[in-house]
Amino acid sequence: MSLHDIKDAFLSIISTLQFIDVIDVAILAYVIYILLKLIRETRAGQLVKGIVLLVAGYFISDFLELKTVTYLLKQTLDNGLIAMIILFQPELRRVLEKAGRTKFGVRMFGIGQSADETEQMWEPAIEAICDSCVELSATLTGALIVVERQVRLGEQIETGTLLNATPSKEVFGNIFYPKTPLHDGAVIMRDGIILAAACFLPKPQKDEQINKRLGSRHRAAIGMSENSDAIVIVVSEETGQISVAMNGVLTRDYTHDKLKNLLNKELFEQNELSIPGKKLFSSHSERRKKD
C-alpha cells in the first residue's frame, strides 16, 4: 500500500464520517485509556509494549512486501485475542471485580444490607476495633485487621482459623498477643463479627515499588486492599503507628477518633442505592438526624 493509497483511504473515511461514528471512536478511546491506566507499571504493561512492537512490525513488513515475515506476524496477531485473555487474566479479573463493586453492579444484583442492619452489626464492632488498636499501639503489639465489605474473602478465610467471636479489646488482645498461636496473621471481620484469625493475605501486585521500610503486615494490608474493597487496619509492632490500607493505598498516623470517623464514613455514609422494594444504603448522618 502506497502513501497515495493511504491518503485516499483517509479522505474517504473523513468524507463519510457521521456524528455517531465520533461517539463510537470516543467510547473506544476512553476504554483504551482506562485499560492503559489500569495496566500501567504492571507486568501487563510490558506485554502491551511487545504487542505494539508486533503490530508495528506487521505494518512495516507489509509495506516492504516481506511476505514470509508478514504471514507469520499476521498469524500471530490473528490468534492474539486468546493469548491476551490468558496473559492478562489477573488484570481482567481486577476489572470485572471493580465493575461488580460499582453502584450499577450493586443495583443490578441487589448486593448489600439495609442501613439499619449495617449499623446494628458494625457500630459496636467499630468501637471495639478502635479501642483495641489504641491499646495494641500503646504496648507495641502488631496487629492486622481486615474489615470485609462487598467482596467476599472466602479464599483468605480458608487459610486461617474460624472463630465467629464477638469483637472486644480482650479478644483482640488475646489474638494478637505475641505468644499465642493466632497472632501471626490477619483477623478477618464479616458483619461485625471476628470470623477468622491467623489468615494469610495476598502479596501486593507492585511489591518491588513499595517502601522497603514497610514490614510484612503493611505489605499484606496493601495486597489485600488491591484485591478487594476491604478496609485493612495495621498496628506496627515497631512504632505502634496505626495505618489503614484501602484500594492499594496506605495512609498512616491514625488516632482513635480519626480511625472511628474513617470506619463510620466507609461503612455507613454511602450514597443511597435502591432496587425495587428495597433500600440498600442510606446516609448515616441523615439517619442520625431522624433519630
N, C-alpha and C positions, 0 to 999 in steps of 0.2 A: 504493500500500500504506500503510495507516494504522498508527499506533503500536500500536493494539489487535491488528492482524493480526500485526505483528512479535512482540508479546508472546506470542500464541498459538502462533506457529511456534517460538519459542524454548522454551516449555514443552513442546511436543510432542517436540522433539529431546531435551530433558533426560529426559523420561519413557521414551524408547526407547533411551537410551544404554546400551551394554554395555562390558565391560572391553576387548574387542578394539578398540572404537572409540576408547577413551582411548589405547591403544598406537598406533593409526593416526594420531591427531592429534599425539601426542608425536613420532613419527618425522618427520611433515611439518614440525612446528615446528622440530625440530633441523636439518633440511635447509635450511629458510628461514634459520635463524640462521647456518649455515655459509656460505650464499651471500651474505648481507648482510655478514658478516665479510670475505669474500673481495673483494667489490667496493667496500668502504668506501674513501673518499678516492681513487677512480679515476674515469675518465670514465663507467664504467657506473653509478656511484653517482648521478651527475646524471641519467642516463636513468631510473633507478628512481624518482627523485623525480617526473619527468614522468609516468611510468606511474601512480603513485599519485594524482597530480592528475587524470588522465583517469578513473580508476575512481571517485574521489570526485565528479567532475563528472557521471558517468553516473548515480550514485545520486541526486544532488541533482536533476538534470533529470527523472529518472523520478518522483521524489517530487512535483515541481512540475508534472508532466504536460506537460513541454515536448517534444512528440512529435518534432519535427524534430531538435532537439539530441540527444535520446535515441537516435534512429535512427542518426545519424552516429557518435555515440560507441560505440554497440553494434557497428556495422560495423568501426570501428577496433580495438576490443578483440577481436572475433572473429578478426581476421587478425593479432592481435598476437604469436602464438606464432612465426610465421615471421619476423616483424620482429625479435623478441627474439633469435632464433638468429643472425640476421645482425648485429645491433648488438652482441651480447655475444660474438661469435666469439673474440676474444682471451682473454676470461675463461673461456669454456667450454674452450678449448684448455688453459689452465693447470690447470683442474680435472681434466681427463682425464689430463694428464701426471702430476699428483700421484698420481692413483689408480693409474696404472701403476707408480709407484715404491714403492707400499706393499708390505708383506710379502705380502698376499694376491695382488697382481699378480705378484710375483716367484715365488710358489709356483705360480700357475696357468700361467705361460708358461715357467717354468724358466730365467729370466734369471740370468746370473751365472756365476762360475767357482768352482772348488774353492778352499779356503783355501790349499792348497799352491801352486796356480798363481798366486793373487793375491800371496802373499808372495814367491814367487820372482821375479815380474816387478817388484814395486814396492819391495822392500827396498833394493836398490842405487840405484834412482831417487830414493827419498826422501832418502837420504844426499846424493846429488848436488844435489838441489833445495835442501836446507838449506845445504850448503856454499856453493853459488853465490849464494844470496840474501844470506848474510852478507858474502861478498866484494863483491858488487854494492852492498850497502848502505854498506860502508866507502868505496867510491870514488864514491858518489852517482850510480850508474848506474841509470836507470829500467828496470824490468822488469815483465812481465806474463805469468804462467804459469798456464795452465788445466789442471787435472787432471780429465780426463773420468772419469765413473763410469758409471751405468747408462744415462743419457740420452745418445744419440749426438749428436755435434756436427758432423755432416756439412755443414750449411749454412755454418758458420763455417770449417771446414777448407777448403772450396772457395774461400774468399776469400783464402787465403794460399798459401804455397809448401810443397809436400810435401818432407820431409826424411828421415823414417824413420831418425833418428840416435839412437845410444845416449847418454843424458844424462851430462854431466860438467861440471865447473867450466869447463873450456876451451871446450866447445861453447856453454854458456850465455853465457860471456864474449864469444865471437865474435858470437853472435846479437845481443846487446843493446848491443854497442859502438856508440856514437852515430853513427859514420861508415860503418856497414855498411848495405846495402840492407834487411836484415831487422829492424833494431832497432825500427822504428816499427810496432808491432802486438803481437799476443799469440802466445805459444807454446802449442800445444795438445798435451797428452800423453795417449796412449792405451796401456794395457797396459804401462806403464813405459818407453815409447819416446817420443822427441820426434817426433810425427807431422808437424806443420806449424808454420811460423813466419810472422810478418807477417800474422796473421789479424785480421780486423775483428770486433768483438763488438757485440751489440745494446745500444742505449741503455736506461737504467733507465726503468721504467714511470712512476715519480714523480720525474722528473728535476728538476722545479722545487722539490721539497721537500728535495733533498739539499744538504748544506752547500756553500756557494759556494766555500769554500776548497779543496775537493777537486778535483783535476785530472782530465784526461780518462781516465787509466789507472784511477783509482779508480772513476770513474763507469761505465766499461766493465766493470770487475770486478763491480760491483753488478748491472748489467744482465744480465750472463751468468749470475750466480748466481740471479737471479729467473726466468730462462727455462729453467733446468736444475738438476740436482743436483750440478753441478761444484763443485770447490774451486778458487777463483781467488786466486792469490797476487800481491801487488803490492809492488814496491820503489819508493819515492818517490825521484825524482832531485833533489828539493829538500832533503829532510831525511834521506834514507836509511832512513826508517822502513819496516818490513816489516808489511804488513797482509794480512788474509785475508777474502774475501767468501764467504759461504755462505747460501743461502736468502734473498737480498736484504739480508743484514745484514753490515756491515763491522766487523771487530774489528782492533785495531791493537796496536803495540808488541810484536811477536814477536821472540824470540831464536832462536838455532839450536835449542836444546833444546825450547823451547816449540812451535816450528813442527814439529819432528820428532814430538813427542808428539801433536800435533793430527792430523797426517797418518797416523800409526800407528793412532790411535783411529778415524778416519773410514774408513780403507781396510781395516783388519784386524779391529778389535774390534767386530764386528757380531753381532747375535743369530743363533743357529743357525736356518737356514731349510732345510727339506728338501722334496724331491719324491721320488716313488717311485724308489729305486735311485740317488739322487744327493744328496750333501750340498752345499749351495750355499755357506754361510758358517759359520765356526766362530770361537770366541773366540781371538784372537791370544795372550792371556795363558795360556789353557788349553793351547794348542799348545806354548808355551814350557816349561810345567811337564812335559809329556810328554817333551820332548826332554831 
